[in-house]
Amino acid sequence: MRTAWLLLCLPHAALAAPWMRNEGVATSAQGDILYREVHWRREATEGAERWVLYQCPDGQPFARKHLPASVRPQARGYSLQDRRSGQTAEVAAASDSVSISWKEDSGTEPRQRRLELPPDAVIDAGFDAAVRLHWPALLRGERITLPFLVPARQRYFPVQVRRTGPVRWQGIDAQAIEVSLDTWYGGIAPRLALVYATADRRLLEFRGTSNLRDARGSYPQVTVRFRSRPAEHPASDWQQAWTRPLVERCIVTPR
């Protein structure tokens, strides 16, 4: 019902105009494909409305995320539904506060909390926007500290971001970014490693802990690579993809 409601709320012009699509492939340390992230947005601006469909290696969708348009893309809310684990999240960001409803799995009840929203707060995928916002400072060698919201813990954790140096990533001039966290979902991964294209500051690679639980109920270590630039697709492609029913389990296939 929620998916149908979101579709009905879109103006006709939005459905007629082309949408931007790009895809990331998440692999394990052994190189197995764990899932794919298919990202859609209505326009190229940083704060544009975004949609993410998570797919099994065979292409079947198992989770979806919606991020509304925002003038503060580094701290916007989102909704998440994962049929594999039953995990759901509803994070609503206002001008000075954020409301969290977090359900860890199908066997637990949602936990709810309202927190203040600091001016420099970062929420979920807003970290990507925060890197671009602080890009000049990072290239100067400055260390940026930001309060990062972890909905599962319903609190902020300090995140330190720094540039470690230039790299070549699959023939692309890029910058390596390191993220140090006091904790990440129970201290599973104290650091994240990111790679951004120097020319357009787009994310090329994420190496760290997934925000989606696996079949064992843990948050696996993944490498997500975005090999292609966002490309225009007709809105009908997004509409068809978004309305597909979610499956409850995936089969991991070799690379």
N, C-alpha and C positions, 0 to 999 in steps of 0.2 A: 504494500500500500504506500509506503513512504517513497519508493522509487517512482510509482505512478504519479504521486502528488508533485514530486520535484519536476517531472517531465511536463505536467500541466502548467506549472508556474513559469516555465520558460516562454518568453515572447516569441511570436512567429519569426521575427527577424533573427533571433538567436539560432533558431533551428534551420533557417535558410542559409546563414553565413557559414563559411568553412571553419572548422575547429582545428586546433593544433594537437597533434598526437606524437608521443614518443614512448619508447619502451626500454625498460631496464630488465636485465636477466640476472637473477640471484642464484649464485652457485655456492656449494659447500667447500670446505677446505680440500676435499678430495676431487673437486671439479664437477660434481653431480649438479644438474639443474634442479633447484628446489622449487622455484616459482618464477613467474614473470610479473613485472609491474607495468601496466599500461596506463600512461598518464594522458589525460585529456584536459584542455583548457579552452575557454571561449575566445581568448585573444592573447596577444603576446605580452601584455603588461604584467608586471610583477604581482599585482594584487587581484588579478583576474580569477574568476571562479574556476575551481579545479575539481577533477574527478579521477580517482585511481581505481582500476580494476585489477585485482590480484588473481593470476591464473596458474593452474597446475601446469606441469611440463607438457601435458597433452592438450592444453588450451582451454580446459574447462575452468570457469571462474569459481573461486571459493570465498572471496572476500571483496568488499568494496568500501571505498572511503570518499566522502564528499567534503570539500572545503569551500565555504561560501566566499564571495568576493569581499575584499577588505582593504581599507586604506592603511592598515597595519599588517602587512602580509607575514611579518615575522611572529605575530602573536594573534593569529586568527583561530577561531574554533574549528571543529570538524566533527563528523560522525563516522563511525566505523562499525562494520558488521563482518564477522568472520564465522562462516558456517562450520568450518572444521572443528574449532574449539568451542564455539558458542560465545566467544569474546565479543563484547560490544562496548562502544564508548560514545558518549555525547559530551562534547566540550563546547560551551557557549561563551564567547569572549565579548564583554562589553567594554565601555571606555575605561573603567577603573576596577573591574572585577571579572572573575572567570568562574563559571559553574561547571562542575565535573560530575558525570554519572558514569561509573566504571563497573563493568561486569567481567570478571576474569575468565569465566568459562560457563558452560551450560548448567553446571551444578551449583553455582553460587548466586547470591542475590546482589543486585547493583549496590555500589557504595557511592554516596553522594556527598559533595562538599563544595562550598563557595570560598574562594580565596581572593585576596587583593591582586590586582594586575599591575606589577611594576612597569614603569615607562619603557624599560629595556628588556622586558620579559620575552622569552622565546617559547613557542608552543609547537611541538611535533615537527611537521615538515617546514615550519617557519624558520627553522635553523638554516635552511638553504638560502632563504631570502636574507637572513642576518649576515651570512658570509658575504654576499654581494654588497650589502649596506656598508659593511666595514672593510671592504676590499682595499681601498687606499691605505688604511692604517695597517692592515695585515701585510701588504707589500712593503711597507716601511719597516717591518720587523716588530711591530707592536704586538703585545699579547692582549687579547680582548677577553674580559670576563663578563659572562651573562648569566642571569637566572633562568634555568631551563626547567620547564614544567614536566614532571613525570606523572601522568594521570593515574597510573597504577599505584603510586605512592601518595598521590594527592598532595604534593608539595613540590617546591622548587629545589633544585640542586645547582650549585655554582658550576659553570662550564667555562673552561679556559680554552681559547682558540688561538692558534698561532700558525704562521706560515713556516714550513721547514725548508722550502727551496724550490727552484724550478725543476721540472722533469719533462721527459718526452713520453707521452702516453699514446701508443699506437700511431706514431707519426705526428701527433699534435703537441704543440708547445703548451705546457700546462704548469700549474702550481700545486704543490703538495701542501695540504692543510692537516694539522693534527689537532684533535679535540681531546682534552683531558677532563674526565668526569670524576667527581667524588664517588659516584656510584651510578650504576645503570641496571635497573631491574634486579636489584639485589646484589650488585657488585660483580655481575658476570663478566663484564668487559670494561675495564677502566679507561680504555682509549679507543678512539675512532680515527681512521685514516681516510681522508678524502682527497680527490683530485679534481681540480677545476681547470677548464680551458682558459688560457691566458687571454685570448682574443675577445670572447664573449661572456666569460665568467660562468659558463654553464657547467653543471655537475657532470663529470665523466665517470667517476667511480666512488663507491661507498664501501668501506671495509670495516665491519664491526658487528654489533648485535642487532638482529632483526627485531622489529616491533611486533611481529606476528609469532604466535606460539606454534610449535611443530606438533607432530602426532604424539610425542612423549610428554607434552605439556611444558616444554622449556623453550627459551628464546635462543635459537641457534646463531652461531657465528656465520656470517654470510659475506660474500663479495657481490655487489650489485654494479653492473657495468651498463652505461648508457652509450652505446656505440654510434648512434645516429642522432642528428639534430631533429628537433621537433618539425614535423611536416604537416601541411594542410590536408584535412580529410573532410568530406561532407558530414554535416551534422547527423545525417541518417546512419552513418557508420557508428558514431558514438551512441546514438539512440538504440540501435540494434544490440550493441555490446552491453550497454548498461542494463537492459531489461532481461538479459539472460538469467535464468535461475542459478543460484549458487549451489555447488556440490558440497558434500560433507567430508570428503577425503580425497587425497591426491596420491598418485603413484610416482615416486622419485625414479627418474630414468637417467642412465649414464649420459655424460656430455656428448 
